[in-house]
Every structure is written in structure tokens, then in C-alpha cells.
Amino acid sequence: MRLNRLDLTRYGKFTDASLGFPAPAPGAPDLHVIYGANEAGKSTLLEGWLDLLFQIPVQSRMAFIHSYQTMQLGAALDIDGQTHDLLRIKKRDNSLLDGSGAPLGEALLHGGLRGLDRSSYAAMFSLNRQTLDDGGESILASKGDLGELLFQASAGLTDLAAQLDELRADRVERRTQA
């Protein structure tokens, strides 16, 4: 799945805001970094992306300008080789709509996400100040392989090395006692 455009139509402090993510030149990395001053809307943008993918929660923190009934996000996504214009509204059922406003099943996004839930997706693909701090602390505290550490940090498994060390120590202790 590739995000081409994210629309914060009525979401958080944004009204009719849109952010494009152009495709890279052939062979170039496909990476976009969002940066800005405090309170510029970086966290709101990330929350909007996650809400578009996984539905706007019942008790959303993003309804401080726009009421629940009017909240709306949009996106242009490439999923399995096809481009889809999608809308997400704040509703319990049928909240994912196609570009013309017709209800669309969640299966399209579920397939594009390959089974990831919201927390797994956020842990693997959404870096913010807290995840960077936690990952850096984990790398500094560990004595393991750097590749393993980077995977653990990106997957939100920052205590995996410590757990593995404990298991290894238990195994050695049991062998010694036997």
C-alpha cells in the first residue's frame, strides 16, 4: 500500500488541508519525512492517517473544531497496483467511502494492510519523538546485534533482547543444575 495524498478535510485543527506524497524517481527511496515546529500539526497528521486506515475512534480527540458528525478524512492510496480515492467519516458502520461517497467495505484496507492492526502498524511504520527516544535507549542499553536491535525498535519490541538474555541465562542455569 502506498499513500499518494492525505486529506484532512475536517479533522483536528485542519479544514480542507491536503498533503501530497509524490512517487519517487525510479530507483530512488520512497520515504517522506514530516517535520515542523511544535503545534504545527505533525501528530494530528499521523493520527489522521491512522484513523483513515483503522477508523476514527468513538471518543476521538480530534473533534475540537469540527463536530463528530462532520469529521472527514480522505486519501489516494495505491493498493495492489490500483489507485483508490477514499473517504473516512466519523460513523460506527459504513464509515469508509469511495471517492463518490458510496460505502465501501473495510476489506480493501485490511487486504492492503496485510493483517496489521492499528498498534502493530503504528509500532512498525510511524516514528515520532517517543518511539525514537525509546528505540535509542534500547540500542544504548543492549549489547546485541545492531540489525536485531533496529528490527526490535521498529517493531516496538524494545525489551526483546533482555527477554532473550533471561531465557539464555535460565537455560544455562538448568544445564548447570542437571
N, C-alpha and C positions, 0 to 999 in steps of 0.2 A: 504494500500500500504506500502511495506517495501523496503527500499533501501539496497541492499546487496553489491553493488560495484558502485563507480562513477569513470568514466574515463575522464580525461581532456586530450584528445588526442592531440588537437591543440587548445588551449584556454588560453587567457591571457598570462602569462609568462610560462605556462606549455606546455611541449611536451611529449606525451606518459606517463603521470602520471596517476596512478590508486590508489584509496583508497578503501580498503575493510571494510565492516561493518558486522562482523560475527554475526550470530544469537546467542542470549543468551542461557544459560543453561535453561532447563525447570524451570519455576517459578521465574527466575531472571528478573530484569527490562531490557527492551530493549531501552537503552539510550546510545548515543555516544556523547562525548564532544570533539570538535576540539579546540585545543589551540596551541599557538606558539608565537614566537617573532613577533614584528611589521614587516610588509612586508614579512611575511613567506608565504602568500597566503590564509589565512583564508577567507577573504572577497571574493577573486576570487573563491574559492571553493564553497561558499554559492551562489554566483552569477551564477556559472556554474550549480549548482543543480536546481536553479530556471529557468535558461534558458533551461535546459533539459526538465523540466516539461511544461513550458509555451512558448517556442520558443525563439530563440535568436533575440533580438530586431533589427529593421532595422539599427539603429545607435548604435551599441554595443560599449562599452568602452573597450572590451576585445580583440580587434584586433590589439594590439600594437606590437606583434611579428609575429603572423600568420594573413595573409590577410583574408578578409571576405570570399573569395572563398574557403579557406582551413579550416576554423574553424570547429571543430568537438568535440562533447561530446559523451559519451557512459554511459550505466548503465545496471546493472542487477537488475530488480525490481520484487518483488512478488506482484501480483495484483490478488485479489480474488482467492488465492490458486494456481496460476500458475506463474512460473518464466518466465520473458521475458528479452531477451537481446535486448537493444535498442540503436540506434544511433541518434544523432540530429546534423544536419548540418545547416550552415547559408544559408538559402534559404527562399523565400517568401512562396512557396507552396511545399507540399510534403517534408517537412524538417525532419519529423520523419520517421526513417527507422527501419526495423527489423535487427536482427543480421547478415543477409546475404546481407543487403544493399537494400532490396526491400521497396518501400514506404509503410507506414503503417498509417492508419487514426488516427487522434487525439482522436477519441472516446475512445480508450483504456486508455489513460491517463486521459481524462475527467471523465470516469467512476471511475477510481481509486482515483481521487481527490474529488469525491462526490460533484461536483458543485463548488468547491472553485476556485476563480480566483487568480491571482498572488499576489495581495496586501493582500487579506484575508489569503492566505496560509502563506505568509511571516510574517504577524502580529501574527498568531497563533502558528507557528512552528519554526520560525527562530529567535533565540535570538542573538543579537550582543551587543556591548557596548552601543550603543544609546538606544536600546529597554530596556536594563537592567536599564540604568540611568533613562529613562522616567518612567518605572514601579516603581522603587524605590521612585522617587519623588512623584508619585501618591499615593503610600501607606503611605508615611510620611505625606502628606497633607490631607489625608482623615480620617474620624472618623468612617467609616462604618465597616461592617463585613469583616474579613480577607479573607474568601473564595470568597466573591463577588469581593473583590479587586484583588485577584490573577487571577480570571477569566477575569476581565476587563483588567488587564495588559497584559495577554497572548493574548487576542483578539484585542488588540490595541484600547480599549475603555477607555482610562485613564481618560477622563473627564466625564464619565457616572455618577459617584457619585455626582459630582457638578450639573449636569443637573437634576438629580432626586431630590436633595435638593431644587433647584429652583422651580421645579414643586410642591413639597410639600408645600413650602412657599406660592406660588401663590394660591394653594387650600385653605390653612388656611386663607389667606387674603380675598379670595372671600367669605368664610363662615362667616368671621367676619363682612364683609360689608353687607351681606344679612339679 
